[in-house]
């Protein structure tokens, strides 16, 4: 069974897609055909979106589902003319919040992802630049790092650092454990002064070999035997140095990042 899902927003559509995806992943038996329709911020765009959804309904005979974060009720009503099941993300919360806060909402389009706080935006940009310049030991001046991810090559250090930078403004560096580090099993000297900021990442050997094979086909670097040895040595180092470690094989970047922030006591909020 396949259902058409539309994430429709007057802004980027990121909020609608994030919430909708979280809800719909609970339904394993249904195949989803998802589409995002962003920046529906005037009547012409609302009519066009409604027509697109209505046409899909007519062609398939199965009612589409719309996850909607449009702030303007007039535009939402136009979208509802498509005949789709409308799931307004904000509707259940606005009334109770207005009553509790004693103030009406400000129905300004794109507010959730607009540049309402330039200091927060600048913090994210600076953190992202920091993550890029401190990727894979390119820059080893870790004094300003909030967190330093440690692990063998290709365990997910870089995407996790970038996620924390973009979404939390965290200055995250990463250090790739080399064969020399793994053979001697000593804490790398450049990391020793920052022990309290270290966090280890690991992964299953088979998965690591697949990732490395895509990067360097047929190399010793990608062999399962080599991957297993590196991971075992890294695990010994983490245990010896009492470094918290997380396996990234079946864990999303979002969850990895959240666990790192909680473990290290970093109080940052999602932007």
Secondary structure, DSSP 8 states (H G I E B T S, - for coil): -EEEEEEE-SS-SHHHHHHHHHHHTT-TTSEEEEEEE----SHHHHHHHHHHHHHHHHHHSS--EEEE--S-HHHHHHHHTT--EEEETTHHHHHHHHHHHTS-----TTGGGS-S-HHHHHHHHHHHHHHHHTGGGSS---TT-SEEEEESTTSSHHHHHHHHHHHH---EEEEE--HHHHHHT---HHHHTTGGGEEEEE--HHHHHHHHHHHSTT-GGG-HHHHHHHHHHHHHHHHHTT--EEE-TT--HHHHHHHHHHHHT------
